[in-house]
Amino acid sequence: MPTVILTGLPVPGSPLADGLRSLGFDVRSVAGQGPTENTANTDEIAAVLAGVPADQRVAVVDSEFVGHVHALRLALTDPRFDACAVPGALAVQPAARAALDKAAALAPGGAGPYADRLAAAVEAAGTTVQRPELGTLVATVPATTAERDEAVAAVAAVDDEAVRLRTAVKSRDGFFTTFFISPYSRYIARWCARRGLTPNQVTTASLITALIAAGCAATGDRWGYVAAGVLLLVSFVLDCTDGQLARYSLQYSTLGAWLDATFDRAKEYSFYAGLALGAARNGDDVWALALGSMILMTCRHIVDFAFNEANHDATANTSPTAALSGRLDSVGWTVWLRRMIILPIGERWAMIAVLTAFTTPRIVFYALLVGCAFGALYTTAGRVLRSLTRKATRTDRAAQALADLADSAVLAWTGGPRPGKRPSRAALWLAAAGAVIVIGEALRSDFGSPWVIAAAIGYAGFSAAAVSAPLKGALDWLVPPVFRVAEYVTVLVLAAKADVPGALPAAFGLVAAVAYHHYDTVYRIRGGSSAPPHWLVRTTGGHEGRVLLTVVLAAVLARDAFPVALTALAVFVALVVLVESIRFWVSSGAPAVHDEGEPA
């Protein structure tokens, strides 16, 4: 059980101790004459700290603290931070325990509450102390009776639970989610919290619901399509609820990060497969459309991440285009319009659900391809303009992230570009040339043509040249997405040209397995951790190795054997990647990734 140490003389009638116990803390008191006298019994505090096991969370709170319980919850129970503080309260996790013990032993002097002085000393020693934004919540240590009365009145004036519910919802989300889901899903999150349900359980329920929806769509019957549409929306409500439950109850975890990072894509792409299976039962082969939709969505997400990762810590990171975007944000209706037209996950799933219930899978995929292609072109064009007009210097960390995202076997074997090598202005053009060569030859030649092997070898050479220098050019963030397009589209073209039963479903499985590997890389980097280990990239061949292997299989195998080979390759990639991914995300060193920014 975590421990909280109350410092200073107890305040008669204060609800502080009961509030801390409601948060799950064992409360221990250390008497003193109060913060204004600067006479807290530091020797006794150090002794109590020594008695708390080093593997437990420990907090120090001033006895005269006045504030909302949720303010204390934010400071004392958030598992994402090693140290966290609000005025009058400090909490540390085991990773920061040594810094706290050292600060307590030094008995930091000065004015103000003892907990605040401890927090300053811990931060001065090099440990980052997170200070949550409180908004209208109150957290203070009043120095006089009048100030205390004023603080108590301020606490009474703000509904603690209403603030907690409101902040459980993302501050920036899509139109459909904001106005059609979050107004009631937050109450579902609270209902779950009061019954002891965890975000991981809700996430799993969302996945199961989506898989049942995919199964209903696979029936090919109208009742199945209607049920699939309804269940997909229920799955999305649960998908919103799990994040809101995590924020409401501060139940963040590394396992939850992995589930949240991967299940959204698994749900959506499983539904695509269900639609394709349902259409096939009615004699309509839409596997190429399903695979094309998955390719488009995955490449779009890679574009989003690569751009943001390349520029978020760049110096002199301004441009006229970004300034125009900022001015448009001041006009309310343009914000919602720009969020809607890119078809974020809420709008996209709502469209899929409605069209599934009332039309056919072919129409669903046509709408997806048109809508998502427009959104991708809109966002990518804006980002290209920003990149060309801003005078930004890309950091080494950003260049390394782009290199990791490239999924290059050459980099995995060589260890990356030589340190100090000048960036190349031709990186994007080399990558694009390689992609055009291999996709163009796959489209031009007959299935099994040796010329496609030659094109794949050329693609490997061009892609190696593209990543031979640090990716610090203005448009080098487009290099990883170009590699994704080259690999995925080549597999799609070869499977379509094979023109045998099972080829396109097998290609769908292969691209899904590889896409999972690329999403896993994205979320590792986003969490501030390392990319997948080089042995994993070498084992799975890198993008260029998989392209070369696929075209060789198409050339040497009979058409009927090609789907079997693709299926075997998909199973191999999926097993290797999943085993390593699960090992990483359940390990103690995995970051707790929770996306609070742009909707997917």
N, C-alpha and C positions, 0 to 999 in steps of 0.2 A: 504494500500500500504506500502511495506517495505521502510525504510528510511536509507539513507547513509549520514554520516557526513564527509565532506571533511575538514581536518585539515591543517592549514598552509596557506601561501600566495599562491594565484592561479598562475599557470604557463601559461604565454601567449601562445596561440596556442595549448595547450594540449587538446587531444581528450578525456580525462579521464571522464569528466562530461557527455558527450554524450554517452560514452560507458556504464556508470552506468545507465543512463536512459534507454538504450536499454535492460538492464537486468531487467527493471521494478521497479527501485528504484526512490524514491523522494529524490532529491539531495539537501542537505543544507550545506552551507559553514560556517566555523568558521576560521576567520583570525588569523594568528600568524606569527612568523618570520622564521618558517621552522624547520625541524627536527634537523639540525646540530647545531642550536642555543639552542635547548631544551627549547623553550619559547612558546610552543603552549598554547593558551588561554584555560586552563583547566576549569576555572569557566564557561565560555561560553559553552564549550562542555558539561559540566554537566547539564547546563540549557537546552540545546537542547535535551539531552537525556531524561530529565524529561518530556519534551513535547511530546515525542513519546509514544503512548499507549503501555502498558506492554505486550499486546497480539500480538504485531507485531515484525517481524524480524528487527533488527537494525544493521548497520555496521559502522565502522570507517575506513576511508581510507585516507592515506597521499596525499596531493595535488600534491606532486612531484613524485607520483608513475608512473613508466613506465613499461608496460607489455602488454601481450595479454589480450583481452577481455575474452577469455575462461579461463585464469588463474583466473580472478576475478569471473567468473561464478562458477568455482569449489569451490572457497573459500566462496563466499557470498550467493549462492543460493541452495546448496545441503541440502535437508530437513532431511537427515539421522542423522545429527550431531547437537548437541546443540550449539557447538562453533567450528568455523573453521577459519583458517588463512593462509595467504601467506605473504611474506615480504611486509610490508606497508599496509596491509589490514586485518581487523578482522570483523567477523560477528557472531552474537549470535541469537539463537531462544529464545522464551519466557522462556523456562526452565532454561536458563543461564543468563537471564536478570539481576537478582539480583546480580550475581557475577560481571557483567560488571558495573553496577551502583556503586557498592562498590569500584571497582578498579578505576573508573573515579573520585570518590569522594576523594580517597586517593592521586590522582595526582602522579602516579608513576614516579619517576625520573630516571636518567641515560641517557646513550647515545643511539642514534638510533631513528628511527621513532616512533612517539607517539603511533601509532597503534600496533607496535611490543611490546612496553612496556606494553600497556594495555593487550595484549595477554598473556604476561609473568605473569602479576599480576593475571589475571583470572585463569590461570593454577596453579599458586602457591596457590590460594585459594581453590583448589580441583576440579575444573571443567576441564574435559579433553578437550583440544583444538586439533581438527583434523587438520593435515597439509597435504593436498593432494600432491601426487607425480606429479610434473610438467613436468618431462622429458625435452623436448626441448622448452617448453614454458618459457617465460620470466616474472618474477615478481620481481621488485627491486625498491629501492628508492635511486637514485644516489646522491652522496654528492657534486659532482663537475660538471661543464659544460662538461668536457671531458668524465666523466663517463656517463653523460646523453646521449651524442651523441653516445657513444658506445652501450648503452642499446637500443636506438632507432634503431640503425642499426641491432642489434640482433633481435629485434622484426620484422623488415622488412624482415629478412632473413628466417623466419619460417612462413609457411602458417598456420595460426590459424585454419582455417576451415578444412584443411587436417588432422591436429592433432586431432581435435574434431571427425571427421569421423573415424579415425583409432582407437581411444580409445573407441568408441562406441561398438566395437567388443570385446568379451572376449579375454583376453590374452592367455587363455588355453582352447582349445576346440577340438572337434573331427575332424578327417581328412575330412570327407564329409562336415561338417559344414564350416570348415575353407576354403576349396578350391572350394566348389560347391554352397554354400549359401551366406556366408558373403561378398564375393566380390561385390554382387549387393544388398543384403538385407539392407546394411547400407545406400544405397542411397534411398531405399524405406522408411527407418526410417526418413531420412532427409525430404523427400517429405511429410511424415505424420506430422512432426514437423512444417513445414512451413504452413500447412493447419489447424493447431490447433488441430489435433487429439491427443488423449492421449494414453499411453501404455495400459490402461485398455480397451479402445475401440478396439485396435488391438488384445489384448488377447481374447476378446469376439468374434471378427471376426474369429480368429483362431479356437476357440471352435465350433462355428457354422459351419465353413467349414468342420471340422472333423466329426461333427454329420451328415452333409449331405453326407459325404463320407461313413459313416457307413450305412446310409440309402440306398445309391446306392449299397453297397456290399450286403445288405439284400435282394435285388431283385433276386439274384441268376442267373442273366443273364450276358452274357459276356460283353455287353455294360456297365452294372452296375459295374462290376469288374474293367474295364478299367477306367471308370469315378472315381471310388473310389480310385484307385491308384494315379491318377492325383491330385485329391482333397486332398488326404492325404499329398502329397508333398507340395501343396499350403498352407495347414494348417501349415506344418513345417516351411515354409518360413516366414509366419506371426508369428509363435512362436519365431523364431529368431529375427524378426523385433521388437516385443514388448520390449524385453530386450534392444536391441540396441537403440530404441527410448527413453527408460527410461534413459540410460546412456548418450545419445546425448543431451537430454534436461533436465537432472537431475530431471525427474518427478517420484520420488519414493513415494510410499504411502503404508499405511497399507492394504488398500483394494487391491491394486495391488499385495502386497505380498501374500495375500490369494489366489487371482486368479492365480498368477503364480505358486504357490506351489501345487495347486490341479488340474488345468485344464490339464496339461500334461498327468497325469494318467487317468483322465476322458476321454480324447480324445482317448488314446491308448486302454483302456479297452472297451470303446464303440465300437471301430472298431473291436475288437475281437468278441463282441456280434453280430455285423453286419455280419461278416464273418460266424459265426455259424448259424445265421438265413438264410443267403443265401444258405449255404450248405444244411440245412434242407429242403429247398424248392426243392432241387434236390435229396432228399432222402438220404443224407449223414449226419449222426449224428456226429458232431465234438465238441459237447458241452464239453465233457470231456477234449479234447485237448485245447479248449479255456480257460477253467477253470485252467487246468494245466499250461498254459502259463502265466496266470495272477498270479497264486501262485508263480511260479518261479521268475517272475519279481519283485513282491512285496518283497519276501524273500531276493532276491539279493540286493534290495535297503536298506532293514533293516540291512543287513550285512554291507554294505558300511557305513551307518550312525553310527551304533553301534561301529564299529572299529575306525572310525575317532573321534567320540565323546569320546571314552574311552582313546585315546592316544594323543590328540592334546595338552593337557596341562600337560601331565605326565612328571615327572622329570627324568633325565638321560635317555631320550627317544631316544636311539640309538641302532643299531644292525648291524651285518655284512650284513644281507640281505638288510637293508635300504641303507647301503653304496654301495652295488653292484648296487642297483637300481639307486642311484645317479650317479654312473659311467656310466651306460647305457644311462642315460639322456644326457650325453655329446656326444653321437653318434646319430646324427640327425635321421637317418632312423629308429632306434630302438624305438624312442619316438612315431613316427606315427604308427609303427607296433603294439606296445603294446596298443595304444589307440584304434586301429581298431579291434583287435581280441576280445575285451571284448564287442563288439557291443553296443557302446553308442547310445544315442537316434537318432542321425543323421543317422548313418549307419543302425541302426535297422529299422527306419521308411522307409529308402530308400529300404531296402531289402523287407519289407512288401509290399510297394507300387508296386515294380516291379513284385514280385511273385503274388500279387493279380491280377494284370492286365493280366498276361500271363499264370498262372497255376490255381490251385484250392485251396480253403480254407484249405483242409487237408494238402496239400504240404506246404502252408504258415505256419501252426502251427508246422509241423514236423521241418521245417527249424528254426523256432523260438526256439523250445524246444532244439534242438541240439546246435544251436549257442549260445543261452543264457546260457545253462547248461555248455558249455565249458568255456565261459567267467566267469561264477560264480565260477567254480572250479579253474580256473587260479588265479583269484584275491583272493579267500578265502585261497587257499593253500599258496600263498605268504604272506598273512597277518598272517596266523597261524605260519609260519616260523619266521616272524618278531617278533611276540609276544613271541615265545619260546626262541629266542636268545637275545632279548633286556633286559636290566636290568632297567626296568622302575618302578616307584612307582606311582600308580594311585591315583588321588586326590579324595577327598570326593565329589566334584562337579560331576566328571565323574561317580563315583559309583551311585550317585543319579540319574543322567541322564539315566543310564542303568536300574535302578529300575523303573523309570517312563516309560521307553520304554517297560518294561516287560508286562505292562497292566495287573497286577495281582490284582485280587479281594482281596486276602489275605492282600497285602500291603495296598490296599485302605481302608480296615476295620481296620487294626492294626496301620497304619501310617508309616510303614516301619521298617527295622531292628533296633534293640536296639542300641542307640548311644554307640560307643566304642566297640561293639562286634567284635571279630576277624573275618576276612574274612575266608570263607571256601574254601578249595581246591577241594571240591567235588561238587561245584555248577553246573558246566557244566555237570558232569556225572549224577547228579540227574535229571537235566532237560532232558538230552538225554534218560535216562532210562524211564522216564515217557512218553516221546514221542514215544519211541519204543513200550512200552506196549500198549498204546491206539491205535496207528496206526496198530500195528501187530495184535491185537485182532479184530479190525474192518475188516482187510483183511481176517483173518482166519475164523471168525464166519459168520453164516448166518445173513441176514438182520433181525433186531429185537431181536437178541440174548441178554439175560440178562448179559451174560459174558462181553459184551462191556460196559455195565453200570459199572460193577465191575472194568474194566480197566480204565474207565474215573475217577472213584473215586480214584483209585491208581495214575492216572496222576495228579489229583488235589493235592494229598498228596506229591508226589515227587516234583511237581513244587513249592509248598509252602516251602518245605525244601530247595530247590535251592535258593530261594530269602530270606531266613531267616537271612542271614548275608550279609554285604556289598559286592557288586560284584566288588572286587578288584583283583581277580586272573588274571593270564596272559591271559587266554582264556575265561574269564567270559563275554566278549563282545559278545560271541556266544550264550549266554543264551536267550536273546530276540528273535533272529532268530529261535532258536530251538522251542520256544513256537509258533511262527508264523507257522512253518512247521507242528507242531502237530495239531493245530487248523484247518488250512486250508485243510490239506490232509485228516483229519478225516471227514470233511464235504464232500469232494470230494468222498471218498470211500463209505460213507453211501448213498450218492445220486446215485452213479453208481450202488450200490447193490440193491437199491430200484427197479431199472429197470422198472420205470413207466414214462409215458409222463410227462414232466414238472419238474421232480426232479432235473436234472442237470442244467437247466436254473434257477430254484429257488436257487440252491446252488451257482451258479454264482452271483446272486444278493446278497445273504447273504455275501459271501466272499468279494464282491466289497464294501458293506457297512462297513464291519469291517476293510477292508484295508484302506478305507478313514479315519477312526478313527485313525489308526496307522500312516498314513502319516501326519495327522493333529498333532499328538503328536510329530513326528519328526521335523516338521517345527516350532512348538512352542519352543522346546528345542533349536533348531539351532539358533533361534532368540534371545536367551538369556532370554526368558520368562519362566514362569512355565509350567509344563505339564498340561494336562486337569485336572480339579478338581476331587477329590476323589469321589464325588457324581456321576459323570458321569461314572467312572469305575464301581462303585457299581451298578448303574442302568443298565448298559449294561452287567453286570455279570463278567467282566474280562474274560481272555482267558479260564481259567479253568471252569468258570461257564457256558460259552457258549458251550464248548465241552460237559459238563455233560448234559445240557439241550437238545442239539441236539441228543445225543445217547438215552436219555430217550424218546424223541419224536419218534425216530425210533422204540423203543421197544414197546410203548404203543399204537401207532396209526397204522391204516391199511395202507398198502402201498400207496393206492390212496390218502390218507389224508396227507401223509408226505410232498409232494410238497407244499400244502397249508400252512402247519405249517412253513416250511422254508421261504416261501414268507412272511408270517405274521411277523416272526422274523426279516427278512431282512428289512421290512418296519419300524418296531419299532426301530431297531438300527439306520437306516438311519435318521429317523426323529429326534431322541434324539441327535445324534451326530451332524447333520447338524445345528440344532437350536443353540446348544452351540457353535459350530465352527463359525457360522456367527456372533453370539453375540460377541465372542472374537475378531475376526479379524476386525470388524468395530468399535471396541471400541478404545478410545484414547490411551489406554495402550498397544495396540498390537504392536510388533516390526515390523519395515519395513525390511522384509527378502527378500534379492535378492541374489540368488546364483551366485557368480562370480567364483566359483572354478571348480571342476571336472564336466564334462558333465554327465547328468543323464543316 
